[in-house]
Structure formats: structure tokens, C-alpha cells
Amino acid sequence: MMTEQALVDFKIERLPKSLQSTFRELYTNGNGHEDYLRPNEIYQGDARALLPKIEPNSIALSVWSPPYFVGKDYEAYLAFEDWQDLLATVIRLHFPIIRPGGFLVINIADILCFRDPDMPRVQAEAINKKRSPVTKEDVLQAMKEHPTYNRYQLAKLLGCSEQTIDRRLHGNNIRGGKYEPQTRVKIVGGLIENWGIEAGFYLYDRRIWVKDAAWENSRWASLSYRSVDESEYLYFFWKPGITKYDRGRLSPEEWIEWGSRGVWQFPSVRANDDHEAKFPLELPLRVIRLLTEPHDIVLDCFMGSGTTAIAAIQTGRQYIGIELEEKYVNLSQAKIESGVQMNLISEPGTEPYVG
């Protein structure tokens, strides 16, 4: 809860009138909880249930990567409407707990294989990947010589499948299969922006993370003009308030190389052996170092394997983690304990470990 002096320093009256009453109510009365979630713990549960239990005006930075709606096991229960509701609600619940001048940073990618039953069938002739040497001219010649043959008989005659006969005649090599909905790209940035604005945040900045090109995971790497997956986004939302700008948090070289750059390039996680969708330690490390001070509280409400907590500890910040699945809570806690025992990271809230 903000003190009266903090309210004076913050100058709520300088906010748009539509926000002034909201801020006064939030930071004068709090939200009524007495037992707030303690820093330097990872809590199991749904973020929508646990975020209201975090002390208002306490989080300097929340950085997280939500389910991307790309079919991972941990998000299989979500329909697209459920996914939208989850993200919109989680963003909205951040507004009371982010301190004025603080940030909410969301790492997410566009949905590159978004199923759309209304999309026309993509018909294509894959010139370089034909499995059968039979050409359209071969089919037309066989039809001329055997005008009563159906496509099954033509296929037997030419030594190919009946689908090949159909494809050569009509060019309808249906991408994704005859009975599967077609897929297209779904841009999520506009959705994220709208949900942030509706919650009271302002989109302060965005960065592009260039990672390893995902050739193996690309369904269209060889049969279409679509590009391979090799980038994600970080959307920086700002809550109105006093923000401390300190380039001294980074070295001059770091500021030039990435602090002031819109494109960040570093490898993705080499092996997702204990979690399906880990982001590399470098991602939260950069965000935390850029936007927070030592001992600030950093939140990750989709904690996964604990990467954000480890980044917070390494930089001398505190953390709060929320994770839906118990196995990942245990995994995160085990990684933190192992890092402390091996002196790879310091105890939470202490000075940063220098290795």
C-alpha cells in the first residue's frame, strides 16, 4: 500500500482523470488481503486465483511467457476462446499489483499454424517434392487411350495412387490433408495490446527475440513459401507512475549491444528435456537487469521450470512464482536449491552472484 508521502510524490492528479480514482482506491485501501504471497516462494495454482493474493503496488516487474496455443500438452485443455480469456484475465489482474512506474513484460509468438475451418483449401503443385514421376501429360495420354477408365483404373495403369491422378489433373495437393482444417498465421500482438490497454497499461516498447531457426518443427519448411519459425516478441507494458531510468544498470557495451536495441539475438534452449517450452536464462536476465533494481520483486505467473526465479536470484532480486502443475513447481524448487547448494546462485534477495 502506498504511503501518503508516496501519493504526494507520485502526483496522481497528473494522471488522466479516468485513472485518478482507480489509483486512489487501489493505493489507499489496498485489496483487503492480510496474508499476501511471500516473496522467494513458488506457489502452485491457477494464476487467476493467486494473483489477487499478491500485495498491491509490490511488483516492480512481471515477466512471463504464457501458453502459445500451439498444441503443447500443458495447454491441450484450452480452446481458443479459453486461451484468450486466460491471457486477458491474467493481464487485467496484474494492474493492482504492479507498482506505479513498473512493467509487465510478456514473451509470446504469433500462432503460425492456426486452424481455420473457414479458410479455403490450399491447393498447390509441389514441383520439387513429387513422390511419383507421373506427369499431367501422362495422365491425359492414358485418358485418351482409355476413355472409359476411372481414376482408380488409371492409377493402376500408371503405377501410382488415385490421389496422384487427382493432383496431376487438378493441382489440388491439399496442404495438411483432405479432411483437416487449413492453417494460417494468427497475429497475437494486437490481442495482447488490447488486453493490456483494457487493463490500464500502456504498451511502452516491444523487442524481437531472434532465436534458432526451428527447421525440424516447421510443418512447411520444404513444401511452401512460408518461413521457418525463428523469432518471438517481448511486449513491454508500463503502468503510469514514476519510472527510474538508469543506464548504469548495464555496462556501456551492453547498452549499445542490446539495452537500446529493438532486436535481441541469442540461442533458444537446446533441449526441452524437463519442460516443453522453456525460454533461455538470457531472456529474463536481460529484462530484469534493464528494468529493475536489486531487491525488487520480480513475478512470473507461468513459472514453468523456474528460469525467471533463477534469473532474479542471480541478479540480487526477489521473486514470486506461480505455476499450475505440481511437477513443475517441484522442478523449479529443485533447480533453485541445487543452484544454491552448488554456489551457482546466491540465496534469494542477497547480493548478485558473480561467476
PyMOL commands that set and color helices and strands:
alter all, ss='L'
color gray80, all
select helices_A, chain A and resi 4-10+12-14+17-29+47-53+73-75+80-94+127-129+136-145+151-158+162-170+189-199+247-249+252-259+282-291+307-314+326-341
alter helices_A, ss='H'
color red, helices_A
select strands_A, chain A and resi 41-44+59-64+98-108+111-115+183-186+202-210+231-238+263-265+297-300+318-323
alter strands_A, ss='S'
color yellow, strands_A
deselect
rebuild
show_as cartoon
